[in-house]
Amino acid sequence: MNTISVSFLLFLSIFLGVGIYSASRKKDTAEDYLVASRDVHPWLAALSAVATNNSGFMFIGLIGMTFSDGLSSMWIMLGWVTGDYVAWLMKIPDRLRVESERVGAVTIPSFIGSSNEKGGPSSRPATIVAGLITLAFLGIYSAAQLSAGSKALHSMFGWSYEVGAILGAVIVVIYCFAGGIRASIWTDAVQSVVMFVSMAVLLIVTVSHAGGWGAMWTSLEQMNPQFVSVWPAAPKFGLFMYIIGWMFAGFGVIGQPHIMVRAMAIDSPDSMASARRVYVFYNALFAAIAIAVGLAARAALPGLTEGFDLATFDAELALPKLALALLPGVIVGLCLAGLFAATMSTADSQILSCSAVLTQDLFPKAGKRYSVLKGATIFVTILALGLALYAIAQERAGEKSGVFELVVLAWAGLAAGLGPALMLRCFKRPLPSGVAVVTMLGGIAGVLGWRYGLELNGAIYDVLPGMVAGFGVYGAWWLAKDRAAA
């Protein structure tokens, strides 16, 4: 085995060891498996949320997009991070932590279907619809993570994408069985630090190799002036609406069960301010360095890779290819182990959320048994793996189904489908069962209509029209109710 392989396996073993060690803190209960008994340290939860939020999207999808489009990709993350920050400023995660414990909800669908009054009647239709939305879109999302991890292994060892995806699925099951959501949070926190350090080292080495920032910038400009332009190529509705669309994308974090569950797991509502500061700062730093790595890869890779052909190069392999070309074997192993493990840890968060939906929301009687939770985890992992293998086959056939495409679709569906209803519930607004269902379906309809009906997702990201549709449905009901009362 070469140095890269030994280093990769060593660091991957450390990550797995952290997850397995977390089992020493676990309790064999559904609440511990799904929300870690609500006793997670805020810094751990915040670092985990950043890693879970970004992982495959940031390290594979965003870097690949920056490699292809240049500096203008910054508007995506500027809008995204700003919108995410607004959600935290509105204290939606804080309210979720308080209200979910008050009503005894351990999943996002059960919280949406709960009553504003403690002990009040819950809405089974709302819970079921929220659960089905979670299953559908988080299934796609977790498949994207398995696909991202397989790309890292393919670039490093030359393994087929299918082998990488299967190995990722096996690791997901190990994480989940080790300690449920606690194992995911602990390993996420370690991986987020490792990935940041390894990406920072990669960026410094690449810029140094190019002769400094000025020389790299000149090289990019000579390739194509658009690479160093901050302006995206003629947004259909103008730059302002383009940015607003991505701000809504960031705000759509409120509809992501695998991220919001970390707020539910924090040890105390009083710890939320500390978690918020760590999360927002680290999230913005990650976005900035990922874009910088994408630019550096675009400047350096053509001269580093023998027989480089831009027409056939998969831009989503930019980070691992750059690491292989420039870093010592030990650091390459560290970088790729962190990338692979981070995508897997995100996938296990999503698969745990789907398992929770099956056992706590759709089939609650069966879900009272701890063993059933683990069986559901295996079932959902197999479904996610099937979707990942299908996406890999589609991409090989020339269809546009890369990590970035899968993630943006899943994120939009969850943001618009669950986000408005969850926000209304957090602020204790009246949300009758039928209204909750129509609000969620209205959000989904907005996303699908915008993307596949009007085909305008390239102009404004789907979350904006989707969330507007969801809130619009609720607003229409509210006005009709007021008129009827008058």
LUMZA-303999 format. One record per residue (C-alpha): x, y, z; residue in three letters. Coordinates in steps of 0.5 Angstrom, whole numbers, plus 500, padded with zeros to 3 digits. Layout:
BEGIN
  east  north   up   aa
     X      Y    Z  ALA
...
END
This chain:
BEGIN
  east  north   up   aa
   500    500  500  MET
   503    507  498  ASN
   503    513  503  THR
   496    516  501  ILE
   493    509  502  SER
   496    508  509  VAL
   494    515  511  SER
   487    515  508  PHE
   486    509  512  LEU
   489    511  519  LEU
   485    518  519  PHE
   479    514  517  LEU
   480    509  522  SER
   480    515  527  ILE
   474    518  525  PHE
   470    511  526  LEU
   474    511  532  GLY
   470    517  535  VAL
   464    515  532  GLY
   464    508  536  ILE
   467    511  542  TYR
   461    515  542  SER
   457    509  544  ALA
   460    509  551  SER
   455    515  552  ARG
   449    512  549  LYS
   442    510  552  LYS
   438    504  548  ASP
   432    509  547  THR
   429    512  541  ALA
   430    519  544  GLU
   438    518  545  ASP
   438    515  538  TYR
   435    521  535  LEU
   436    527  539  VAL
   442    525  543  ALA
   438    525  550  SER
   438    533  548  ARG
   445    534  552  ASP
   450    535  546  VAL
   455    541  548  HIS
   453    547  544  PRO
   460    548  540  TRP
   460    540  538  LEU
   453    541  535  ALA
   455    548  532  ALA
   461    545  528  LEU
   457    539  527  SER
   451    543  523  ALA
   457    546  519  VAL
   459    540  517  ALA
   453    537  516  THR
   450    543  512  ASN
   456    543  507  ASN
   460    537  506  SER
   459    534  500  GLY
   456    540  497  PHE
   461    545  499  MET
   467    540  498  PHE
   465    537  491  ILE
   459    541  489  GLY
   461    548  490  LEU
   469    547  489  ILE
   466    544  482  GLY
   462    550  480  MET
   467    555  482  THR
   472    551  478  PHE
   467    552  472  SER
   464    559  473  ASP
   470    562  477  GLY
   469    568  482  LEU
   462    569  480  SER
   460    563  484  SER
   461    567  491  MET
   454    570  490  TRP
   451    563  491  ILE
   455    563  498  MET
   454    570  500  LEU
   447    570  499  GLY
   446    563  502  TRP
   450    565  508  VAL
   447    571  509  THR
   440    568  509  GLY
   442    562  514  ASP
   444    568  519  TYR
   438    571  518  VAL
   434    565  520  ALA
   439    564  526  TRP
   438    572  528  LEU
   430    570  528  MET
   432    565  533  LYS
   428    560  529  ILE
   433    554  532  PRO
   432    557  539  ASP
   425    557  539  ARG
   425    550  536  LEU
   429    547  541  ARG
   424    550  547  VAL
   418    548  543  GLU
   420    541  541  SER
   422    539  548  GLU
   415    542  551  ARG
   411    538  546  VAL
   416    532  546  GLY
   417    532  539  ALA
   424    528  537  VAL
   423    529  529  THR
   421    535  525  ILE
   415    532  522  PRO
   412    530  529  SER
   414    537  531  PHE
   410    540  525  ILE
   404    536  527  GLY
   404    538  534  SER
   399    542  538  SER
   401    549  540  ASN
   398    547  547  GLU
   402    542  551  LYS
   398    536  551  GLY
   393    538  545  GLY
   391    534  540  PRO
   396    533  534  SER
   395    532  527  SER
   396    526  524  ARG
   395    528  517  PRO
   400    534  518  ALA
   405    529  521  THR
   405    524  515  ILE
   405    529  510  VAL
   411    532  513  ALA
   414    525  514  GLY
   413    523  506  LEU
   417    530  504  ILE
   422    528  509  THR
   423    521  506  LEU
   423    523  499  ALA
   428    529  499  PHE
   432    527  504  LEU
   433    520  500  GLY
   435    524  494  ILE
   440    528  499  TYR
   443    522  502  SER
   444    519  495  ALA
   448    525  493  ALA
   453    525  499  GLN
   454    517  497  LEU
   455    520  490  SER
   460    525  493  ALA
   464    520  497  GLY
   465    515  491  SER
   468    521  487  LYS
   473    522  492  ALA
   475    515  492  LEU
   475    514  485  HIS
   480    520  484  SER
   484    517  489  MET
   484    509  488  PHE
   481    509  481  GLY
   475    505  484  TRP
   469    505  481  SER
   464    510  483  TYR
   459    504  485  GLU
   464    501  490  VAL
   465    508  493  GLY
   458    508  494  ALA
   457    501  497  ILE
   463    503  502  LEU
   460    509  504  GLY
   453    506  505  ALA
   457    501  510  VAL
   460    506  514  ILE
   454    510  514  VAL
   451    504  518  VAL
   457    503  522  ILE
   456    510  525  TYR
   449    510  526  CYS
   449    503  530  PHE
   455    506  534  ALA
   451    511  537  GLY
   446    514  533  GLY
   445    522  532  ILE
   451    523  538  ARG
   456    519  534  ALA
   454    523  528  SER
   455    530  531  ILE
   462    528  535  TRP
   465    525  528  THR
   462    531  524  ASP
   465    536  529  ALA
   472    532  528  VAL
   472    532  521  GLN
   470    539  520  SER
   476    542  524  VAL
   480    537  520  VAL
   477    539  513  MET
   478    546  514  PHE
   486    545  516  VAL
   487    541  510  SER
   483    545  505  MET
   487    551  508  ALA
   494    547  507  VAL
   492    546  500  LEU
   490    553  498  LEU
   497    555  501  ILE
   501    550  497  VAL
   497    552  491  THR
   497    559  491  VAL
   505    559  493  SER
   506    554  487  HIS
   502    559  482  ALA
   507    564  485  GLY
   502    568  489  GLY
   495    571  489  TRP
   497    576  484  GLY
   500    571  479  ALA
   494    566  480  MET
   489    572  479  TRP
   493    574  472  THR
   493    566  470  SER
   486    566  471  LEU
   484    572  467  GLU
   488    570  461  GLN
   484    563  461  MET
   478    567  461  ASN
   476    574  464  PRO
   470    571  466  GLN
   473    567  472  PHE
   476    573  475  VAL
   469    577  474  SER
   465    578  480  VAL
   459    578  476  TRP
   455    572  474  PRO
   453    572  466  ALA
   447    576  465  ALA
   442    573  471  PRO
   435    573  467  LYS
   432    577  473  PHE
   438    581  475  GLY
   443    581  480  LEU
   439    583  486  PHE
   434    578  485  MET
   439    572  483  TYR
   442    574  490  ILE
   435    574  494  ILE
   434    567  491  GLY
   440    565  494  TRP
   439    568  501  MET
   432    564  501  PHE
   436    558  500  ALA
   440    560  506  GLY
   434    561  510  PHE
   431    555  507  GLY
   436    551  513  VAL
   430    552  517  ILE
   427    546  513  GLY
   433    541  513  GLN
   431    536  518  PRO
   438    533  519  HIS
   441    540  521  ILE
   435    543  525  MET
   435    536  529  VAL
   442    539  532  ARG
   439    545  535  ALA
   434    540  538  MET
   440    536  541  ALA
   443    542  544  ILE
   444    541  552  ASP
   440    547  554  SER
   436    553  551  PRO
   441    558  554  ASP
   447    555  550  SER
   444    557  543  MET
   447    564  543  ALA
   454    560  544  SER
   452    555  538  ALA
   450    561  534  ARG
   456    565  534  ARG
   460    559  532  VAL
   456    556  527  TYR
   455    563  523  VAL
   463    564  523  PHE
   465    557  521  TYR
   460    557  516  ASN
   462    563  513  ALA
   469    561  513  LEU
   468    555  510  PHE
   465    558  504  ALA
   470    563  503  ALA
   476    558  503  ILE
   472    553  499  ALA
   471    558  493  ILE
   478    560  494  ALA
   480    553  493  VAL
   476    552  487  GLY
   479    558  483  LEU
   486    556  485  ALA
   484    549  482  ALA
   482    552  476  ARG
   489    556  475  ALA
   493    550  477  ALA
   490    544  475  LEU
   491    545  467  PRO
   499    545  468  GLY
   499    540  473  LEU
   495    534  470  THR
   498    531  464  GLU
   494    530  458  GLY
   489    535  462  PHE
   482    536  458  ASP
   477    541  460  LEU
   472    538  456  ALA
   472    531  459  THR
   474    533  466  PHE
   469    532  472  ASP
   469    539  475  ALA
   467    536  482  GLU
   473    532  482  LEU
   477    539  482  ALA
   479    538  490  LEU
   482    531  490  PRO
   485    532  484  LYS
   489    538  486  LEU
   491    535  493  ALA
   494    529  489  LEU
   498    533  485  ALA
   501    538  490  LEU
   500    535  497  LEU
   505    530  500  PRO
   502    523  501  GLY
   500    524  508  VAL
   496    530  508  ILE
   493    528  501  VAL
   490    522  506  GLY
   488    526  511  LEU
   485    531  506  CYS
   481    525  502  LEU
   479    522  509  ALA
   476    528  512  GLY
   472    529  505  LEU
   470    522  505  PHE
   468    521  512  ALA
   465    528  512  ALA
   460    526  506  THR
   459    520  510  MET
   457    523  516  SER
   452    528  513  THR
   449    522  509  ALA
   448    518  516  ASP
   445    524  519  SER
   440    524  513  GLN
   439    517  514  ILE
   437    517  521  LEU
   432    523  520  SER
   429    518  515  CYS
   429    512  520  SER
   426    517  525  ALA
   420    519  520  VAL
   419    511  519  LEU
   419    509  526  THR
   416    515  530  GLN
   412    519  525  ASP
   409    514  519  LEU
   409    507  524  PHE
   409    510  531  PRO
   407    503  534  LYS
   413    499  531  ALA
   418    505  533  GLY
   417    504  540  LYS
   422    498  540  ARG
   430    500  539  TYR
   431    494  535  SER
   426    497  530  VAL
   430    504  529  LEU
   436    500  527  LYS
   432    496  522  GLY
   429    502  519  ALA
   436    505  518  THR
   439    499  514  ILE
   432    500  510  PHE
   433    507  509  VAL
   441    506  507  THR
   439    501  502  ILE
   434    506  499  LEU
   439    511  499  ALA
   445    507  496  LEU
   440    505  490  GLY
   438    512  488  LEU
   446    514  489  ALA
   447    508  484  LEU
   442    510  479  TYR
   445    518  479  ALA
   452    515  478  ILE
   449    511  472  ALA
   445    517  469  GLN
   452    521  470  GLU
   456    516  466  ARG
   451    516  461  ALA
   451    524  460  GLY
   445    526  464  GLU
   446    532  469  LYS
   445    529  475  SER
   452    531  479  GLY
   452    532  487  VAL
   451    540  486  PHE
   444    538  482  GLU
   442    533  487  LEU
   443    537  493  VAL
   440    544  490  VAL
   434    540  488  LEU
   433    536  495  ALA
   435    543  499  TRP
   429    546  495  ALA
   424    541  496  GLY
   425    541  504  LEU
   426    548  505  ALA
   419    550  501  ALA
   416    544  504  GLY
   417    544  511  LEU
   420    551  512  GLY
   414    555  512  PRO
   410    550  517  ALA
   416    549  522  LEU
   417    557  522  MET
   409    558  523  LEU
   409    552  529  ARG
   416    555  532  CYS
   412    562  533  PHE
   406    559  535  LYS
   402    561  529  ARG
   395    558  529  PRO
   396    552  524  LEU
   390    547  523  PRO
   391    540  520  SER
   389    542  513  GLY
   392    548  513  VAL
   399    545  515  ALA
   398    540  509  VAL
   396    545  504  VAL
   402    550  506  THR
   407    544  505  MET
   404    542  499  LEU
   404    549  496  GLY
   411    550  498  GLY
   413    543  494  ILE
   408    545  488  ALA
   412    552  488  GLY
   419    548  487  VAL
   417    543  482  LEU
   413    548  478  GLY
   418    553  478  TRP
   424    548  476  ARG
   420    543  471  TYR
   414    547  469  GLY
   417    554  468  LEU
   424    552  468  GLU
   427    558  471  LEU
   431    555  477  ASN
   437    557  473  GLY
   435    565  474  ALA
   432    564  481  ILE
   433    558  486  TYR
   427    554  487  ASP
   427    556  494  VAL
   424    563  493  LEU
   418    561  489  PRO
   417    555  493  GLY
   417    559  500  MET
   413    564  497  VAL
   408    559  495  ALA
   408    556  502  GLY
   407    562  506  PHE
   402    565  500  GLY
   397    559  502  VAL
   398    560  509  TYR
   396    568  508  GLY
   390    566  504  ALA
   387    562  509  TRP
   389    567  514  TRP
   385    573  510  LEU
   379    568  509  ALA
   379    567  516  LYS
   379    574  518  ASP
   374    576  513  ARG
   369    570  515  ALA
   370    572  523  ALA
   368    579  521  ALA
END
